[in-house]
Amino acid sequence: MARIGKQPVYVYLKISLIITLIICTYYKTFVWMEDRWGSESSYYSHGYLIPFVTAFLIWRERRCFRELTYDSSKWGLLLLITGTLLQILSALMRVHFLSGFSFILVLLGIVFYYFGTNIGTKLLFPLLFLITLIPLPLSVIAGLSLKMKLFAAVCAVKIIDLVGITVIQDGSKIFLSNCNLVVGDICSGLKSLIALISFGALFAYLSRGTIYTKPFLFVASIPSAIAANIIRILILCLVARNWGSEIASGIVHDITGLLIFAIAFVPLYLLAAVLRKFERLNINETSQHTNRDSLTLTTHKV
């Protein structure tokens, strides 16, 4: 075993060689991902930020690495073999989506194989977080977008109908008394859902929760994003009814598109606060029971 930061030069040369091989192997995959991130109708424009976020998450653990010892892990070899086989399969099928997952498996395999379980565990989430930059296949995007915009339209129409406003829905079209709106792919909420799932994972990881509450926070980001999009469509419908569809599809559409992230974040923040409060209560109750047990034991001894 050895410690990080006290390695001979050849170790760093080996790491540089591995990085070079990864870049050469996955170059076409990186180009494909960047093309999807930068397209006009991109659902993954946040992909440019993910590598920097991952680098930050690794950097914030830098002090721990100085104290950790490392050795080789057989799990790393298994991950490397699996990632390599997946890359071969993706090359034969010409599916860049699979190649993206192969890239992450290979990264994890290298970390676990060369640095061991201790460091691999520390870097597990930062490296798995890179999954959020891999774009879904366009066919999957199209199917999800259609289902989500129809669901959001149905929910918004039902809420408007409860208020007493006359409204008719036909697919993704919403007909009001004075105008009509079309819930397009942009308003499906899929783009915000994908981005908020990434944010939810990061928020849960950085939150001061337990191993049980963090996954709960991450899962909660999904309904929070869907609900925020329904609220957005509801606002657009009400604005269109009172001030016309031109205003609703103009500045209001753009503003609500930005506010949707804030609307979705509020429930997550409140949920995190509630979970922390319950954790404190449980800790206090546990300590009180412990103190009572110790007092009872002391009394018996006396």
N, C-alpha and C positions, 0 to 999 in steps of 0.2 A: 504493500500500500504506500501511497505518496500523497503529498498535499498539493493543492492548486497553487500556482504562482512560483513553484520551486522546481520547474521542469527544465531539462536540457533543451538546447536549441532544436534538436532533431524532432522533438515532440511538436513544436510549433510549425516546423516544416511539413510534418505529416498532416497536421490540421489544414494547412494552406493547400496541400495537394488534394485532400478530400474535398475542400470547398470548390476547387477548380473542377474536379471531376463531376461534382453535383451540378455546377453551372452548365457544363458542357452537355451533360445527360438530359437536363430538364430545360434547356434553353427554349425549345419550341413551346413547352408548356407555359413558361413565363411569358412568352410573347402572346400566346393565346389568352392568358389571364389578363394581361394589360390591355389587349384589344377589347375584351368584354367590359373591363372597368371603365374604359374611356369612350365607349359608344354612346350615342345620343340618348338611346332608350335603355341605358344601363340600369340594372338593379343592384349593381355592385360598385358604385362609385366610391364607396367607403373602403374599397380594397386597397387603395393607395396608402391608407393610414395603418392598416393592420401590421405590416412588417415593423413599423416604427413603434407601435404599441407593444409588440412582442419583444423588441429590443429593450424597451423601457422596463418591461416586467422582468427580463433577465438581469438588467442592470441593477434593479432595486434589491436583488438577492446577492449582490456582489460580495458583501461582507461574509455571508454564510459560506461562500465557496472557499474563502481563505482558510476556514477551519475544517471543512469537510475533507475526508480522505476518499480516494477513489480506487476502484479496481474493476476488472472486467466482469460483465454480467452476460450469462448465456441467453437471457431474454433479448438482449441487444442483437445477437446473431440471428435469432428467430425473426425479429422485426426486420432486420436487413434482408434476409432471404425472402420474406413475404413481400416487402416493398419492391425488391428487384423483380420478382415474378409478376407482380401487378404492373410494373412498368413495361415488361415484355408483352404482357397481355394488352395493355393500352396501346402500345405501338402497333401490334398486329391488327387490332380493331380500329385504330386511329381515333381513339376516344381520349381527349385531353382531360376530361373530368376525372377519369380513373388515374391518370398520370399525376394529377394534383394530390390525390390521396397517397399514391406511391411515394411522392416527394416527402410527405410528412412522416410516413412510416420509416423511410430511410433515415431521415433526420433523427427520429427517436431511436432507431437501431444504433446509429453511430454514437449517440450520447450514452446510451445504456451499455454498449459494448466497450467503449473506450474509457468511460468515466465511472461506470458502475451504477448501482441502484440508488445510492444516496443522492448523487447529483442528478441522476435521471428523474427521480421523484420530484426534486425541486424544479426542474425544467419541464415537467410533464404538462402543466396547464399552459404555460407560454407557448410551447410548441403545438399543442392541440388547438390553441386559439387560432393558429394559421388556417384551420379548416374553414373559418369564416370568410376567407378571401377566395376560396375556390368557387367559381360560378356554377350554378346548377345548369344542366342541359337546357337548351332553349325550348324543347318540347315540354319539359317539366314546368318551366317558367310559364309557358302559355296556358297549360292546363290549370295550374294553381291560380294564376291571375284571373282566369274566367270564373272559377268557383268562388274566389274571394270577393270579386266585385259584385257578383250576383247575391252572395250572402250579405254583404254590406248594404246593398240597395234594399233588400227585403227587410232587414232590421231597421233601417232609417225610415222606410215607408210605414212600417208598423208603428213606430214611435210618433211620426207625424199624424197618422190616423187617430192615435189615442188622444192627441191634443185637440182634435176636432177639425183638422184641415183636410179638405178634399184632395186626395192624391190617388193616382193610378200608376201601377208599375207594369211594364211590359219588358221582361228580360232586364237589360241594363239601362233601360229608359224609364225615367220618372216624369210623369205628366202632372203638372200643377194646374190650377185654374187659369193662370195667366201666361204660363210658359212651360217649357219642358227641359229637362236636363238628361245628359247621357253620362253614365258612370263609365269612364274610359279605363284603359289598362293602368294609366298613371294613378287613378283614384281607387284602384283595387286594394291598395294597402299592402301589396306584396313587397314593394321596395322598402317601405318603412318597417315592415315586419322583419325582413332580412337584416336590415341595419340594427334594429332594436334587439334582435336575438343576439347579435354580436355584442351590443352594448350591455344587454342583460347578463351575458356570461361574464363580461369584464366587471360589471358592477357587483355581481354575486361573489366573484373571486376576491375583489378588493374590500368587500364589506367585512365588518367585524362579527361575523356569524360563525356558527358551528358547521361541522361537516353535514349536518342534517338540514340546516336552514338555507345554506348556500344553493343547493340544487333546487329547493323550493322557490327561491327568488328568481333563479334562471328560468324555470318553467313558467313562472308568473309573468314574465316579459312577453310571452306569446299572446295570452288573452288581453293583456294591457295594450299591445300594439293593435290588435283587431278592434278593440273597443274604441281606441283613439280614432281609428279611421272611420268607424260608424258615426262618431260624433262630428267628424269633419264633413261627411256627406250630409248629415242632418243640418249643420250650420249653412252649408251651401244651398240646400233646399229652402230653408227659411229666408235666407238673403234673396234668393231668386224670386220667391213669392212676394216679398215686400218691396224690393228695389229693382227687380228685373234680372234676367239670366246673364246679361252682359257684364254687370257688376260682379255677379257670383262667379262667373267663369274667368274674370279678370283678376283684379288685385286681391279679392277675397280668396280666390282659389290659390294664389301664390302664397299669401300670408298663412293660411291654414295648413298649407303643405309644410311650412317651416315649424308652425306651432304644434303639429302632430307629435313631434318628438318630445316637446315639453309636456304635452297632455299625457303621453304614455309614461313619462318618467315619474310624474307625481305619484301615481298609485304604487310604483315600485319603491320609491323613497319612503312613503308612508308605511308600506308593508315591512320594509327593513327596520323602521323605527319600532313598529309593533313587535316584531320578532325579537329585537334586542331587549325590549321591555320584558317580554315573557321569559327570556333567558336569564335576565337579572333576578326576576321573581323566583325562578326555579333554583338559581344559585343561592339566594337568600334562604329559601325554604330548606334546601339541603344543608346549609351551614347551621341553621337553627336546630334541625334534627340532630346533627352531629354534636352540637353543643349540649343539647338535652341528654343525649346518650352518654356523653362524657361526664356530665354532672351526676347522672344516675349511677354510673359506675363508681364515681368518686364517693358518693354517699354510701353505697353498699360497702365499700372498703373501710370507710370510717366506722 
